[in-house]
Amino acid sequence: MIEEKRYHPLLILYNIWDLIKNSIFIAILLFIIQGDSDFWLVTYGRIAFVAIFVLILLYIPIKWFTRTYTFDETSLQLQRNFLTTTKQTIPYAKIQHVKRETTLFHRIFNITSLRIETSIQGDVGTVTFHVLTPKEATLIEEKIQIGGQGGGATSASCKAPIEAPEAIPEQQSESNLTIHFTPTKEDTLKASFTSFSFIAIIPIAGTFISQIERTFRMEGQIEGLFSSIFNSWWMITLFLIVIVLLAVFAGVIWTTIRYGKYEIASDTEKIYITKGMLEETYFSITKDKVQAISVEQSLMKRILGLAEVKLTSAGGMGEDDLEVNTLYPFLPVKRAYAMITEILPSYQLSHTMERLPRSAFWLRILAPSWLWIIATAALYFIEADFLGMEQSWWMISILILVLVIVSRILNFFQSRYVLNDQYVQFKTGGFTTTLFVSKRNKVMEIQGSRNILQKKLGLASLVTVNRAKPVKHTKIRDVPVGWASMFYKWYMERNREVEVER
């Protein structure tokens, strides 16, 4: 008989720490910032805060005592026995991803957390074990992998990057693990500029200076100091250099903490992503679950020659984790394209793509811009003045119009499309570009549309739909109607391929 297990006792301490962390801001607001206030809302707010805090604090050990879990040969079972008994069963076949995360709290006690993402819709689609020993986490992952494969597979490939990520090179021959990317110092420096993390020093510095003024009652003295600095051009230059150096240094430190120890590896079945200095995260995604690939470039990334590769999979890791399917947000462009074929050899990228017809250029340029129209109307009615100049709203309106036109021109020249055997490939975007690649048997649905002008010019718009959470829609506008018809026939061949899918 399979025994029910209770959660790790440190889960009580973890929940208490989480409660304090989430309550600290409200406590400071009610008892420190508004400590002298007699306003009735603040008074009753303090009472309500203390009452709720105590109730949650008392419920934490009760919740731990009344909840158990079981891993059998085919499923994970969660049970709650408080007032009413609730039992949830999750088959291993429904599990899409497993993510291990080690925060600073976990590192102090040599524990970790494990989040299991399933294809089940709703709040029950994600199961999180907030506190586990590394050994327990590895055993659970093995159980899931073996159960998902019908009980006959080993999980060496799963253990290697998670149990001892620093020892991956020594275990590569055993697990057939290939390390594709680890960022260099140059990559980290570029990432700090691309992410604009150095700008964070500006509000932090402003808050720090304001706090000094209040604490030491130096109102007026700070302004006098800055006035003396700005009276000399060489002092201004020195001040700006120091600020820039501090900002860059802070940006590099923040980027290193966030993306340090980043590593992308894979074996024959899975892709493994390791990241984080203070808080370590290990994430794996099954290659068969990849529905599409996106290569995104912002304007700054294009200037620095960087790109972000995202994998759309059947089941995400939740709305609070926006980067879980990102290989690395700041990959060199050539390395990004090469890595796609290395990690996912079943996907093929075509370097030759077709441009949009010339008729699409005038359709895009002459189409009304509702953004510009609404912005102009708003600027006119609020009588916006820029830098103290009267009637400057029309200059802002012209600037917005120029940006809209430039974006449309860039969008036209950068839009591409191609069908390559079993693959469809779109590239769209103006200042920011996105390259989309998917296999025919991974596209759930296609949609086509034509407005009046597109009918006159022989154009059409296409949308592909891929299975993900949420469902991913990818659109390309103003392709030739003949190619749209060919795309429809190409998609209908999917019926032959879907029949052999599991």
C-alpha positions as CSV (number, residue, x, y, z in Angstrom):
1,M,0.0,0.0,0.0
2,I,1.3,3.4,-0.9
3,E,1.7,5.7,2.1
4,E,0.4,9.2,2.2
5,K,3.1,11.8,2.9
6,R,2.8,15.0,4.9
7,Y,4.6,18.1,3.6
8,H,8.0,19.1,4.9
9,P,7.8,20.7,8.4
10,L,9.7,23.7,7.2
11,L,6.7,24.5,5.1
12,I,5.2,26.1,8.3
13,L,8.2,28.4,8.6
14,Y,8.1,29.2,4.9
15,N,4.5,30.2,5.0
16,I,5.1,32.4,8.1
17,W,8.0,34.0,6.3
18,D,5.8,34.5,3.2
19,L,3.1,36.0,5.3
20,I,5.5,38.5,6.9
21,K,7.0,39.4,3.6
22,N,3.6,40.1,2.0
23,S,2.4,42.0,5.1
24,I,5.4,44.2,5.8
25,F,4.4,47.0,3.5
26,I,0.9,47.3,4.9
27,A,2.3,47.2,8.5
28,I,4.8,50.0,7.8
29,L,2.0,52.1,6.2
30,L,-0.4,51.6,9.1
31,F,1.9,51.6,12.1
32,I,4.9,53.8,11.0
33,I,3.9,56.2,8.2
34,Q,0.4,56.6,9.6
35,G,1.4,55.9,13.2
36,D,0.2,59.3,14.5
37,S,-3.1,59.3,12.5
38,D,-6.4,59.1,14.3
39,F,-8.4,58.8,11.1
40,W,-11.1,56.1,11.6
41,L,-10.2,54.3,8.5
42,V,-6.6,53.9,9.6
43,T,-7.7,52.9,13.2
44,Y,-10.0,50.2,12.0
45,G,-7.5,49.2,9.3
46,R,-4.9,48.5,12.1
47,I,-7.4,46.3,13.9
48,A,-8.4,44.4,10.8
49,F,-4.8,43.9,9.8
50,V,-3.8,42.5,13.2
51,A,-6.9,40.2,13.2
52,I,-6.3,38.9,9.7
53,F,-2.6,38.4,10.4
54,V,-3.3,36.4,13.6
55,L,-6.0,34.2,11.9
56,I,-3.7,33.4,9.0
57,L,-0.8,32.7,11.4
58,L,-3.0,30.2,13.3
59,Y,-4.3,28.6,10.1
60,I,-0.7,27.9,8.8
61,P,0.0,24.9,11.1
62,I,-3.6,23.6,10.7
63,K,-3.2,23.7,6.9
64,W,0.1,21.8,7.1
65,F,-1.4,19.1,9.4
66,T,-4.5,18.6,7.3
67,R,-2.8,18.2,3.8
68,T,-1.1,15.2,2.4
69,Y,0.1,13.9,-1.0
70,T,0.7,10.6,-2.6
71,F,2.7,9.5,-5.7
72,D,1.6,6.2,-7.1
73,E,2.6,4.5,-10.4
74,T,0.2,6.6,-12.6
75,S,-0.8,9.8,-10.8
76,L,-0.2,12.4,-8.2
77,Q,-2.9,12.7,-5.5
78,L,-3.4,15.7,-3.3
79,Q,-5.7,15.5,-0.2
80,R,-7.2,18.1,2.2
81,N,-9.0,17.0,5.4
82,F,-10.1,20.3,6.9
83,L,-13.9,20.5,7.7
84,T,-14.5,18.7,4.4
85,T,-12.3,16.1,2.6
86,T,-11.1,17.1,-0.9
87,K,-9.0,14.9,-3.1
88,Q,-7.4,15.8,-6.4
89,T,-5.8,13.3,-8.8
90,I,-3.4,14.4,-11.5
91,P,-2.3,11.7,-14.0
92,Y,1.4,11.9,-15.0
93,A,0.3,12.1,-18.6
94,K,-1.2,15.5,-18.0
95,I,2.0,17.0,-16.6
96,Q,3.7,19.3,-19.1
97,H,6.6,20.9,-17.2
98,V,8.5,20.7,-14.0
99,K,10.3,23.7,-12.6
100,R,12.7,23.8,-9.6
101,E,13.3,27.1,-7.8
102,T,15.7,27.8,-5.0
103,T,15.2,31.2,-3.3
104,L,17.5,32.7,-0.6
105,F,15.2,31.2,2.0
106,H,15.6,27.7,0.5
107,R,19.4,28.1,0.3
108,I,19.7,28.9,4.0
109,F,18.0,25.6,4.9
110,N,19.3,23.6,2.0
111,I,15.9,22.9,0.6
112,T,14.2,23.7,-2.7
113,S,10.7,24.1,-4.3
114,L,9.1,22.3,-7.1
115,R,6.3,23.5,-9.4
116,I,4.4,21.1,-11.6
117,E,2.5,22.5,-14.5
118,T,-0.2,20.4,-16.1
119,S,-2.4,20.7,-19.2
120,I,-5.5,21.0,-16.9
121,Q,-7.2,24.4,-17.2
122,G,-7.9,26.7,-14.3
123,D,-6.3,27.2,-10.9
124,V,-5.8,23.5,-10.3
125,G,-3.5,23.3,-13.3
126,T,-0.4,24.1,-11.3
127,V,0.8,22.2,-8.2
128,T,3.6,23.7,-6.1
129,F,5.7,22.0,-3.4
130,H,7.1,25.0,-1.7
131,V,9.5,23.1,0.5
132,L,11.3,19.9,-0.4
133,T,14.7,18.5,0.2
134,P,16.8,18.2,-3.0
135,K,16.6,14.4,-2.7
136,E,12.8,14.5,-2.5
137,A,12.5,16.9,-5.4
138,T,14.7,14.6,-7.6
139,L,12.7,11.5,-6.6
140,I,9.4,13.3,-7.5
141,E,10.8,14.3,-10.9
142,E,11.9,10.7,-11.5
143,K,8.5,9.4,-10.6
144,I,6.8,11.9,-12.9
145,Q,9.2,11.1,-15.8
146,I,9.0,7.3,-15.4
147,G,5.2,7.4,-14.9
148,G,4.8,9.7,-18.0
149,Q,6.7,7.2,-20.1
150,G,4.8,4.2,-18.9
151,G,7.2,3.1,-16.2
152,G,10.2,2.0,-18.2
153,A,12.4,5.1,-18.5
154,T,15.3,6.3,-16.5
155,S,15.8,9.9,-15.5
156,A,19.5,10.5,-15.5
157,S,19.0,13.4,-17.9
158,C,16.6,14.9,-15.4
159,K,18.9,14.5,-12.4
160,A,22.0,15.8,-13.9
161,P,21.2,19.5,-14.4
162,I,19.1,19.7,-11.3
163,E,20.8,17.8,-8.6
164,A,24.3,19.1,-9.4
165,P,24.2,21.8,-12.1
166,E,27.9,22.7,-11.5
167,A,28.9,19.1,-12.4
168,I,27.2,18.9,-15.8
169,P,30.4,18.7,-17.8
170,E,31.5,15.6,-15.8
171,Q,28.2,13.9,-16.4
172,Q,27.7,14.8,-20.0
173,S,28.8,11.4,-21.3
174,E,26.5,9.7,-18.9
175,S,23.4,11.7,-19.7
176,N,24.2,12.8,-23.3
177,L,23.8,16.3,-22.1
178,T,25.0,19.1,-24.4
179,I,25.7,22.6,-23.0
180,H,24.7,25.2,-25.7
181,F,25.2,28.5,-24.0
182,T,26.7,30.2,-21.0
183,P,26.9,34.1,-21.0
184,T,30.3,35.7,-21.2
185,K,31.2,39.0,-19.5
186,E,30.5,40.8,-22.8
187,D,27.1,39.2,-23.0
188,T,26.3,40.4,-19.4
189,L,27.4,43.9,-20.2
190,K,25.2,44.0,-23.4
191,A,22.3,42.6,-21.4
192,S,22.6,45.4,-18.8
193,F,22.3,48.0,-21.5
194,T,19.5,46.2,-23.4
195,S,17.4,45.7,-20.3
196,F,17.8,49.3,-19.2
197,S,18.4,48.1,-15.7
198,F,20.9,50.9,-15.1
199,I,18.0,53.4,-15.3
200,A,16.8,52.0,-11.9
201,I,19.5,54.0,-10.1
202,I,17.7,57.3,-11.0
203,P,14.5,56.8,-8.9
204,I,16.6,55.0,-6.2
205,A,19.0,57.9,-5.9
206,G,16.1,60.4,-5.8
207,T,14.4,58.5,-3.0
208,F,17.7,58.2,-1.1
209,I,18.3,62.0,-1.4
210,S,14.8,62.8,-0.3
211,Q,15.2,60.5,2.7
212,I,18.4,62.2,3.7
213,E,16.7,65.6,3.5
214,R,13.9,64.4,5.9
215,T,16.1,62.5,8.3
216,F,18.8,65.2,8.8
217,R,16.5,68.2,8.1
218,M,18.7,69.4,5.2
219,E,15.9,71.0,3.1
220,G,17.4,73.5,0.8
221,Q,21.0,72.4,1.4
222,I,20.8,69.6,-1.2
223,E,19.5,72.1,-3.8
224,G,22.3,74.5,-2.9
225,L,24.9,71.7,-3.4
226,F,23.5,70.9,-6.9
227,S,23.4,74.6,-7.7
228,S,27.1,74.9,-7.0
229,I,27.9,71.9,-9.1
230,F,26.0,73.1,-12.1
231,N,27.7,76.5,-12.0
232,S,30.8,75.0,-13.6
233,W,30.9,73.1,-16.9
234,W,33.7,70.8,-15.8
235,M,31.8,70.0,-12.6
236,I,28.7,69.2,-14.7
237,T,30.8,66.9,-16.9
238,L,32.4,65.1,-13.9
239,F,29.0,64.8,-12.2
240,L,27.5,63.2,-15.4
241,I,30.4,60.8,-15.8
242,V,30.1,59.6,-12.2
243,I,26.3,59.2,-12.5
244,V,26.7,57.2,-15.8
245,L,29.4,55.0,-14.3
246,L,27.3,54.3,-11.2
247,A,24.3,53.5,-13.3
248,V,26.2,51.1,-15.6
249,F,27.8,49.5,-12.5
250,A,24.4,49.1,-10.8
251,G,22.9,47.7,-14.1
252,V,25.7,45.2,-14.5
253,I,25.4,44.0,-10.9
254,W,21.6,43.7,-11.2
255,T,21.8,41.8,-14.5
256,T,24.5,39.5,-13.1
257,I,22.3,38.7,-10.0
258,R,19.3,38.1,-12.2
259,Y,20.9,36.2,-15.1
260,G,24.1,35.0,-13.5
261,K,25.0,31.3,-13.7
262,Y,22.7,31.1,-16.8
263,E,23.1,27.9,-18.7
264,I,21.1,26.4,-21.6
265,A,21.6,22.6,-22.1
266,S,19.7,19.8,-23.7
267,D,19.6,16.0,-24.2
268,T,17.6,14.0,-26.7
269,E,14.3,14.6,-24.9
270,K,14.4,17.8,-22.9
271,I,15.8,21.4,-22.8
272,Y,17.2,22.5,-19.4
273,I,17.6,26.2,-18.4
274,T,19.5,27.1,-15.2
275,K,19.7,30.7,-14.0
276,G,20.1,32.9,-10.9
277,M,22.8,33.8,-8.4
278,L,21.0,34.5,-5.1
279,E,17.8,32.7,-6.2
280,E,18.5,29.7,-8.4
281,T,15.9,28.4,-10.9
282,Y,16.1,25.1,-12.9
283,F,13.6,24.6,-15.6
284,S,13.0,21.8,-18.1
285,I,10.8,21.6,-21.1
286,T,10.1,18.5,-23.2
287,K,11.0,19.0,-26.8
288,D,7.9,17.2,-28.1
289,K,5.8,19.8,-26.3
290,V,7.3,22.7,-28.2
291,Q,4.5,24.1,-30.5
292,A,6.4,27.1,-32.0
293,I,9.5,29.2,-31.9
294,S,9.7,33.0,-31.8
295,V,12.8,35.1,-32.2
296,E,12.2,38.6,-30.9
297,Q,14.3,41.8,-31.3
298,S,13.6,45.1,-29.8
299,L,15.2,48.3,-31.3
300,M,18.0,48.3,-28.7
301,K,18.6,44.5,-29.2
302,R,18.8,45.1,-33.0
303,I,21.4,47.8,-32.4
304,L,23.5,45.6,-30.2
305,G,23.0,42.5,-32.4
306,L,21.0,40.5,-29.8
307,A,17.8,38.5,-29.9
308,E,15.4,36.6,-27.6
309,V,14.4,33.1,-28.4
310,K,11.0,32.0,-27.0
311,L,9.5,28.5,-27.1
312,T,5.7,28.3,-27.2
313,S,4.8,25.0,-25.4
314,A,1.6,23.2,-24.6
315,G,1.3,24.5,-21.1
316,G,3.0,27.5,-19.6
317,M,4.3,28.2,-16.1
318,G,1.6,30.7,-15.1
319,E,1.1,34.4,-15.8
320,D,3.5,35.4,-13.0
321,D,6.4,33.8,-14.9
322,L,6.8,35.6,-18.1
323,E,10.3,34.3,-19.0
324,V,10.0,30.6,-18.3
325,N,10.0,29.6,-22.0
326,T,12.8,32.1,-22.9
327,L,16.1,30.4,-23.7
328,Y,18.0,33.6,-22.9
329,P,16.7,37.2,-23.4
330,F,20.0,38.5,-24.8
331,L,21.5,36.0,-27.2
332,P,23.8,37.1,-30.0
333,V,21.7,36.9,-33.2
334,K,23.9,34.3,-35.0
335,R,24.1,32.2,-31.9
336,A,20.4,32.3,-31.4
337,Y,19.6,31.0,-34.9
338,A,22.3,28.3,-34.6
339,M,21.1,27.2,-31.2
340,I,17.5,26.6,-32.5
341,T,18.7,24.0,-34.9
342,E,21.1,22.5,-32.3
343,I,18.5,22.2,-29.6
344,L,15.5,21.3,-31.9
345,P,16.9,19.6,-34.9
346,S,13.3,18.7,-36.0
347,Y,12.8,22.4,-36.7
348,Q,14.2,24.0,-39.8
349,L,14.8,27.7,-40.4
350,S,14.6,29.1,-43.9
351,H,17.0,32.1,-44.5
352,T,15.2,33.0,-47.7
353,M,11.7,34.4,-47.3
354,E,9.3,36.2,-49.6
355,R,8.5,39.9,-49.3
356,L,5.1,41.5,-49.3
357,P,3.8,42.8,-52.7
358,R,4.2,46.6,-53.4
359,S,0.4,47.1,-53.2
360,A,0.7,46.3,-49.5
361,F,3.0,49.3,-49.0
362,W,0.4,51.9,-50.0
363,L,-2.3,50.0,-48.1
364,R,-0.4,50.4,-44.9
365,I,0.8,53.9,-45.5
366,L,-2.6,55.3,-46.4
367,A,-4.6,53.5,-43.7
368,P,-5.9,55.8,-41.0
369,S,-4.0,55.6,-37.7
370,W,-6.4,55.6,-34.8
371,L,-3.5,56.0,-32.4
372,W,-2.5,59.3,-34.0
373,I,-6.1,60.6,-34.3
374,I,-7.0,59.9,-30.7
375,A,-3.6,61.2,-29.4
376,T,-4.0,64.4,-31.4
377,A,-7.5,65.0,-30.2
378,A,-6.4,64.5,-26.6
379,L,-3.5,66.8,-27.0
380,Y,-5.7,69.5,-28.5
381,F,-8.4,69.4,-25.8
382,I,-6.0,69.4,-22.9
383,E,-3.9,72.1,-24.6
384,A,-0.6,70.3,-23.8
385,D,2.5,72.5,-23.5
386,F,5.9,70.8,-24.0
387,L,8.9,72.4,-22.3
388,G,6.9,75.5,-21.6
389,M,6.2,76.2,-25.3
390,E,2.7,77.4,-26.0
391,Q,0.6,75.6,-28.7
392,S,3.3,72.8,-28.8
393,W,0.6,70.1,-29.0
394,W,0.8,70.1,-32.8
395,M,4.6,69.4,-32.7
396,I,3.9,66.4,-30.5
397,S,1.2,65.3,-32.9
398,I,3.5,65.6,-35.9
399,L,6.2,63.5,-34.0
400,I,3.6,60.8,-33.3
401,L,2.6,60.8,-37.0
402,V,6.2,60.5,-38.1
403,L,6.8,57.6,-35.7
404,V,3.6,55.8,-37.0
405,I,4.7,56.2,-40.6
406,V,8.3,55.1,-39.9
407,S,6.9,52.0,-38.0
408,R,4.7,51.1,-40.9
409,I,7.5,51.5,-43.5
410,L,9.7,49.3,-41.4
411,N,6.9,46.8,-40.9
412,F,6.4,46.5,-44.7
413,F,10.1,46.0,-45.5
414,Q,10.7,43.6,-42.6
415,S,7.6,41.4,-43.1
416,R,8.4,38.1,-44.6
417,Y,6.7,34.7,-45.1
418,V,7.5,31.3,-46.4
419,L,6.4,27.7,-46.5
420,N,9.2,25.2,-46.1
421,D,7.9,21.6,-46.4
422,Q,6.3,21.0,-43.1
423,Y,7.1,24.4,-41.6
424,V,5.5,27.9,-41.8
425,Q,7.7,30.9,-41.1
426,F,6.5,34.5,-40.6
427,K,8.5,37.7,-39.8
428,T,6.6,40.8,-38.7
429,G,7.2,44.1,-36.8
430,G,8.4,47.7,-37.1
431,F,10.7,48.9,-34.4
432,T,10.4,45.5,-32.8
433,T,10.5,42.4,-35.0
434,T,9.3,38.8,-34.3
435,L,10.2,35.7,-36.3
436,F,7.7,32.9,-35.9
437,V,8.3,29.3,-36.9
438,S,6.0,26.3,-36.4
439,K,5.4,22.9,-37.8
440,R,2.2,22.0,-39.6
441,N,1.1,19.4,-37.1
442,K,1.6,21.8,-34.3
443,V,-0.8,24.4,-35.8
444,M,-4.3,23.8,-34.3
445,E,-6.2,26.2,-36.6
446,I,-5.8,28.8,-39.3
447,Q,-7.9,31.9,-40.0
448,G,-8.1,34.0,-43.1
449,S,-9.7,37.4,-43.7
450,R,-10.0,40.2,-46.3
451,N,-11.3,43.7,-46.0
452,I,-12.7,45.8,-48.9
453,L,-9.3,47.3,-49.8
454,Q,-7.5,43.9,-49.6
455,K,-10.1,42.5,-52.0
456,K,-9.4,45.3,-54.4
457,L,-5.6,44.8,-54.2
458,G,-5.7,40.9,-54.1
459,L,-4.4,40.7,-50.6
460,A,-5.4,38.7,-47.4
461,S,-4.5,38.4,-43.7
462,L,-3.7,35.1,-42.1
463,V,-3.7,33.9,-38.5
464,T,-2.2,30.7,-37.1
465,V,-3.4,29.3,-33.7
466,N,-1.0,27.2,-31.6
467,R,-1.8,25.3,-28.4
468,A,-0.4,27.0,-25.3
469,K,-1.6,28.7,-22.1
470,P,-3.0,31.1,-23.2
471,V,-3.6,30.1,-26.8
472,K,-1.0,31.7,-29.1
473,H,-2.3,33.7,-32.2
474,T,0.2,34.8,-34.8
475,K,-0.9,37.1,-37.6
476,I,0.6,38.3,-40.9
477,R,-1.2,40.9,-42.9
478,D,-1.4,41.7,-46.6
479,V,0.0,38.6,-48.2
480,P,-1.0,37.8,-51.8
481,V,-4.3,36.0,-52.0
482,G,-2.7,33.3,-54.2
483,W,-0.2,32.5,-51.5
484,A,-3.0,32.5,-48.9
485,S,-4.8,29.8,-50.9
486,M,-1.6,27.8,-51.2
487,F,-1.2,28.1,-47.4
488,Y,-4.7,26.7,-46.9
489,K,-3.9,23.7,-49.1
490,W,-0.7,23.2,-47.3
491,Y,-2.5,23.2,-44.0
492,M,-5.0,20.7,-45.1
493,E,-2.2,18.2,-45.5
494,R,-2.0,18.2,-41.7
495,N,-4.8,15.6,-41.6
496,R,-2.3,12.9,-42.7
497,E,0.2,13.8,-40.0
498,V,-2.2,14.3,-37.1
499,E,-3.5,10.7,-37.5
500,V,-0.1,9.3,-36.4
501,E,0.3,11.7,-33.5
502,R,0.1,10.4,-29.9
